[in-house]
Amino acid sequence: MSKAFTKEDDDSAKLRLDDLPQSLHPNLVTIEGLADLENRQSGLMRELADLRTSAESVEGRQAVAVAERDLRYIAARLARAVLVDPKNHAPDVVAFGAEVEILTDDDDSQIFRIVGEDEADPKRGLIAPYSPLGRAIMGAQLGSIVEWRKPAGSVEIEIIAIRYR
């Protein structure tokens, strides 16, 4: 029988968006970063359940597809999460989870904390280990002077404090 004369499945109207790209780096997470991912997953699951009850319109199906895609992304991030305990790091070497105080060429002091990619927010002083600043300071020792390559040029910075929570 021709497909034109058969009843379409209800799932035929379901949309599936392409998955969001995942970072190629290991998904290192802090305790707070892991909790945030878990909270985001729970929130998306609740949102998706609510959206599915009213997914009759094109806009509703689109909203469901977006929530499903986002939930797949968070689930993949959680599946790849590697919880790093900062207690295992040497106290005088910059490593994941460290709060690092730097001194720039113009004697400006700044504090950054090295966190996972999902948690990074440079405006709040949270940087990923794979960011330009993160790459510059990872593995540096207290008192080291390192080169921070910025888009506007390189800057020498000194590591003046390293703290682990």
N, C-alpha and C positions, 0 to 999 in steps of 0.2 A: 504494500500500500504506500502511496506517495506521502512524504512527510507533510505536505500541504494539507492532508486530510486527517492528520492525527492531532490529538490534544497536546499542546505544549506542556512540558513540566513546569511546575511553579518555580523551579530553580533557574529556568532559562532567563528570567528577568533579573537574576542576581548578578551584581557587578563584582568583579575582583580586580583590584588595582595591583599594579606591579609592586613588589616589595621595595622598601627603602634600602638604599645601599648600606652595608655594614662597613665599619672601619677595618682596615687590614691589620691594625695593631692589636695586640692582646688587650682584652677588656679588663684592665686592672681597675679595681674598685676599692673605695674606703668603706668602712662600716656604714657611714651616712649615705654614701653613693648607692650601696646595695639596698638599703632601706628605701631610698627614693625610687629606685627602679621597681621594687616590689609594690610600693604605694601607687606608682603610675600604672602598673599592671592591674592592680585591684580597681583603681578608678576607671580604667578603660573597660574592664569587664562589666562594671556597673553601667557605664555609659552605653555600651553595646547592647546590654539587655534592655535598657530603656528605649534605645533607638529601634530595636527590632520590633517592638510593639506597635510602632507607627511608621513602618517602612513601606507603605503602600504607594507613595508618590515617587517620582524620579529623584526628587531631592532627598527623600527619606532613604532610598536605596543607595544613593551616593554617600550620604552620611554614614550608613552602615558599612559601606565598602572602605571608607576612610578609617573608621574606628577599627575594623578588622585588620587593615594593613598596619596601623599603628600598634595594635596588639601583637601582631606577628613580629614586628620590629623589636618591641620591648621583650618579648619572650626569647628572641634570639640573643639579645643583649644579656639577659639573665642566664641563659644557657652557657654563654661564653665568659661569664663573670669570674674573675679570679680575685678573691678577697685577699688583700695584702695587710698583714699585721705590722704596723710600724715598730713594734717592740723588738722585732728581729733585726733592725738596722743599727749600724754603728752610730752613736750619737753625734759624731763629728763629721759625718759624710752625708751629703744631700741624696735622699732616696725618695721613693714614692711615699706620700703621706706626710712629708716634712713640711713644716712651716719655716720659710727661709727669709731672713732679712738681708737685703742687699744694699750696698752703697754705690751710687753711680758716680761718674766723673765729676759731676757738679755738686757732690756731697749731699745728694738727695737720697734719703733712706726710704725704702719700700719693703713691704712684707707680702709674700706670696705663699700659697700652700699648694703643693703638688697633689692633684686629685685625678680621678678618672675622667675620660673624655665626656661622659654624659653629665658629669657634675661641674665641669669647668665653666667658669664665668669670670673672665679677666677683670671686669669692672668691679667685682667683689674680691679680687685678689686670688681667685681660684684658677690655677692653670693646669693644663694637661702635660704629662711628661713628654709628649711628642710635639708640643708647641716650640717655637724658636727659643723662648726663655727657658722652658723646661729642658730642652736638649742642651742648652748652654750650662745649666747649673747641676743637672743630674750627675752624680758621682764626684762633684767638687767637694773639697774639704773646707772646713772652717778656716777663714783667712785667705782662701784662694782668690785669685783675680782671674776672671774668665771673660771671654768675648761673647757678647750678646748681639747676634746679627739681626738687625731690624730692617724693615723696608727702607728707612731713611738713611741707613748706614750702620756700622758696627759701633758698639759702646762697650767699654770695659767696665765690669762691675766686680765688686768685692763681696764675698760671702762673709757677713759680720755676725750672723747668728743662725743656728739651726735648732729647731725644737720639734719634738714629736709629742703628740697628744697621748 
